[in-house]
Amino acid sequence: MPDDLTRETARLADEVARLNAHRFVRVQNSVWALLWFQFLRGLAFGLGTAVGATVLVSALVVLLSQVEFVPILGDLAKRIIDEIRQQP
């Protein structure tokens, strides 16, 4: 029984050492590295959100501009396109 406990403790120590050597844990241990990582993550998130919203809205406007047989949607799409074209 004591040998099993010693062996399990050694295995646990090896796993903890392996986890501490992992890149994610090393980044979490350094405040400056964590701040830099979170800053870059925020930039990527903001850029992805802006690009994704732009693509989605432009695809929606193009799709709506093709729908002219429904009077309400056709007029709405036409007004949106006219408003976009008037912007400098």
PEGI-V437951 format. One record per residue. N is the residue number from 0. RES is the residue in three letters. SS is DSSP state (alpha for helix, beta for strand, coil for the rest). PSI is psi in radians with two decimals (NA if undefined). D_CENTER is the distance of its C-alpha to the mean C-alpha in whole Angstrom. Layout:
BEGIN
((N:RES:SS:PSI:D_CENTER) (N:RES:SS:PSI:D_CENTER))
END
This chain:
BEGIN
((0:MET:coil:-0.81:49) (1:PRO:alpha:-0.58:49) (2:ASP:alpha:-0.67:48) (3:ASP:alpha:-0.73:45) (4:LEU:alpha:-0.72:44) (5:THR:alpha:-0.76:44) (6:ARG:alpha:-0.77:42) (7:GLU:alpha:-0.67:40) (8:THR:alpha:-0.70:39) (9:ALA:alpha:-0.72:39) (10:ARG:alpha:-0.70:36) (11:LEU:alpha:-0.72:34) (12:ALA:alpha:-0.69:35) (13:ASP:alpha:-0.74:34) (14:GLU:alpha:-0.73:30) (15:VAL:alpha:-0.72:30) (16:ALA:alpha:-0.69:31) (17:ARG:alpha:-0.71:28) (18:LEU:alpha:-0.68:25) (19:ASN:alpha:-0.45:26) (20:ALA:coil:-0.17:26) (21:HIS:coil:2.53:23) (22:ARG:alpha:-0.72:20) (23:PHE:alpha:-0.74:18) (24:VAL:alpha:-0.66:21) (25:ARG:alpha:-0.66:22) (26:VAL:alpha:-0.70:19) (27:GLN:alpha:-0.45:19) (28:ASN:alpha:-0.35:23) (29:SER:coil:2.13:23) (30:VAL:alpha:-0.76:22) (31:TRP:alpha:-0.69:22) (32:ALA:alpha:-0.67:19) (33:LEU:alpha:-0.74:17) (34:LEU:alpha:-0.75:17) (35:TRP:alpha:-0.78:16) (36:PHE:alpha:-0.77:13) (37:GLN:alpha:-0.61:12) (38:PHE:alpha:-0.84:13) (39:LEU:alpha:-0.66:11) (40:ARG:alpha:-0.73:8) (41:GLY:alpha:-0.70:8) (42:LEU:alpha:-0.79:10) (43:ALA:alpha:-0.70:7) (44:PHE:alpha:-0.78:5) (45:GLY:alpha:-0.77:8) (46:LEU:alpha:-0.76:9) (47:GLY:alpha:-0.68:7) (48:THR:alpha:-0.79:8) (49:ALA:alpha:-0.80:11) (50:VAL:alpha:-0.76:12) (51:GLY:alpha:-0.75:11) (52:ALA:alpha:-0.68:13) (53:THR:alpha:-0.81:15) (54:VAL:alpha:-0.76:16) (55:LEU:alpha:-0.81:16) (56:VAL:alpha:-0.73:18) (57:SER:alpha:-0.68:20) (58:ALA:alpha:-0.68:21) (59:LEU:alpha:-0.72:22) (60:VAL:alpha:-0.73:24) (61:VAL:alpha:-0.74:26) (62:LEU:alpha:-0.76:26) (63:LEU:alpha:-0.54:28) (64:SER:alpha:-0.39:30) (65:GLN:alpha:-0.33:31) (66:VAL:coil:1.71:32) (67:GLU:coil:-0.14:36) (68:PHE:coil:-0.26:38) (69:VAL:coil:1.95:36) (70:PRO:alpha:-0.74:38) (71:ILE:alpha:-0.84:35) (72:LEU:alpha:-0.67:32) (73:GLY:alpha:-0.77:34) (74:ASP:alpha:-0.71:35) (75:LEU:alpha:-0.80:32) (76:ALA:alpha:-0.69:30) (77:LYS:alpha:-0.72:33) (78:ARG:alpha:-0.69:32) (79:ILE:alpha:-0.79:29) (80:ILE:alpha:-0.75:29) (81:ASP:alpha:-0.68:32) (82:GLU:alpha:-0.69:30) (83:ILE:alpha:-0.70:28) (84:ARG:alpha:-0.47:31) (85:GLN:alpha:-0.34:32) (86:GLN:coil:2.46:30) (87:PRO:coil:NA:30))
END
